[in-house]
Amino acid sequence: MSNLSSIIKSIQDIMRQDSGVDGDAQRLSQLTWLLFLKVFDALEEELEFTQDDYHSPIPEPLRWRNWAADAEGMTGDALLDFVDNQLIPTLGNLPGSIEQNPRAFVLRSVFDDTYNYMKSGHLLRQVINKLAVINFNRQAERHQFNDLYEKLLKDLQAAGNAGEFYTPRAVTQFMTDMLNPQLGETVMDPATGTGGFLVCAIEHLRQQAQTPQQQALLQTAVRGVEKKPLPHSLCVTNLMLHGIEVPSQIQNDNTLSRPLRDYGRADQVDIILTNPPFGGTEEPGIEDGFPADLRSRETADLFMILIMKLLKDGGRAAVVLPDGFLFGEGSKSRIKEKLLTECNLHTIVRLPNGVFNPYTGIKTNLLFFTKGQPTQHVWYYEHRYPAGVKNYNKTKPIRIEEFEAEKAWWGSAADGFASRVEHEQAWKVSLDTLRAANWNLDQKNPHVGEQVSHDPDVLLADYARLQTEAQALRDELKQILAQSLGAEIAAKTATGA
C-alpha cells in the first residue's frame, strides 16, 4: 500500500509542475481518465484469456498497451497531439448502442466530456510511466488499489465543491447493511456521485454469489445516474475495480430532467441507497416535470419525490437528508405527507454535526422507509459522538464501529421492529402527532432536557428554520387576504355595488 500511495503522490507532484493543470479538481480529473484506460486494459487482458472470441471496442492503435505501456514510447508534442486529436475524440465518439456494444457505450460515456489538461507532453509521459507500474491483474495489488482509490475519492473533499460527491464510507456501509440487499434485487442510486453506495451494495451481494449464475446476476444488480462528468468517470472506474465488467448501467445524465410521469414499471427498483445533493437548486424548468402541488426548485426535495416513484411496492430506501427537509414547510410538508401516507418511514437516524466535514458542517439524517404501506409511527435514533470526540474531521472521520449500537437495537422489519425499545437515544412518534405538527419530522429527543447550543452550525440551522416558518406564515396570510379580497369583489359584483 505504501508503494502505491507513493506512486499516486508522485503522479500528483508531476501534475503540479504542468502549467495546464490548475488545482486539485483538474488533477483528479486528469488522473481519472488515465486510470480508467489503464484499468480497462487490465480487464481486457483477463477477458482475452477467458474468452477466445473477445474483440476490443477500442481501435488497436488507441489501446493502452499500444501507446502508453512502452516507457520509451511517444512523448512531447507527438504525445499531446495523439491524446488531444486522436485518443480522446475517437473514444468519445465510438459507435454502438448500449444493447449492441455496451463496452463502447461505457467508453463513449466516459470520454464524451473528457479533457486533457496537461500542456507538457514530457510530463504527461512521466505520469503515464508511473501508472504503468501498477499491475491491476495481480489480485493483491488490485485489492490494495481499491483501498487507495477510496483515499482518492476522499481527496475530492479538498477539491472545492467536488466534495459533494463523497459520502463517508461508514455511512454508506451502515445504510447498506440495514437495507440488506439480496441477490436478485436491483439496487439504485439516482445521484450516484463516485459510486460509494453501489460499491457497498456490490460487496454485500458478492458474499451471496457462489455459483456462476449468481455471479452473473451480480453484474446487473446495480444502477446509477450521475449528471457531472468527473464523478461519473470516477464511479465507472470504481465499479470496474470492484468486479463489474461493463458498468453500462451507470448513466451520465440528470435523473431529475425526465418528467416524473415518464417513469414506468420498467424503471422501478427494489432498493434505493442515495445521498442526493442538498442545499442547491435545479435549473429553471426542471420542476415543471413534477406534480404542481409538490414542485420545488430544491434538489433534495425533487429527489425525494423521484425516489418514491422509482421504488417498487415493497421496495426499500435509505436516504441522507439535512435537517432543513425535516422541519421545512410549504412543498416540503406536502412531500413529507406523501412520504408518510404512501410509505412506512420506520426509522430516522439523527447524525451529529460534522459527519460530512470538511465539505459541510450541516446536520444530516438517515431516513429509512418502505413503499406500499402508510407509516404508523416513526422511530428516531440519536447517534452521538464516541467518548472523547467533539467533532469529526478529515483525519478522524465517523467509523463503522460507531453504528454497532444502532445495529444491536435495530430489530427486524418482518415483525415491525417489535424488539425495539425506547431509551435515552431512541424514541418513537406517532403519525397522528406528526400530522398535527403539519408533518414536521424535526421531533426532539424527549429524554433530553431543553439544551441551548452555541454551535454556529446549529444556530444557523435554527435561523433557517425560523425564516422558513416565518415565510410560510406570510404566504398563508397572503393567501387568506387574497381569498377575502376575492370574495368581497365577488359579493360587490353580485349586488351590483
Secondary structure, 3 states (H helix, E strand, C coil): CHHHHHHHHHHHHHHHCCCCCCCHHHHHHHHHHHHHHHHHHHHHHHHHHHCCCCCCCCCHHHCHHHHCCCCCCCCHHHHHHHHHHHHHHHHCCCCCCCCCCHHHHHHHHHHCCCCCCCCCHHHHHHHHHHHHCCCCCCHHHHHHHHHHHHHHHHHHHHCHHHHHHCCCHHHHHHHHHHHCCCCCCCEEECCCCCCHHHHHHHHHHHCCCCCHHHHHHHHCCEEEEECCHHHHHHHHHHHHHCCCCCCCCEEECCHHHCCHHHCCHHHCEEEEEECCCCCCECCCCHHHHCCHHHCCCEHHHHHHHHHHHHEEEEEEEEEEEEHHHHHCCCHHHHHHHHHHHHEEEEEEEECCCCCCCCCCCCCEEEEEEEECCCCCEEEEEECCCCCCCCCCCCCCCCCHHHHHHHHHHHCCHHHCCCCCCCECCEEEEEHHHHHHCCCCCCCCCCCCCCCCCCCHHHHHHHHHHHHHHHHHHHHHHHHHHHHHHHHHHHHHHHHCC
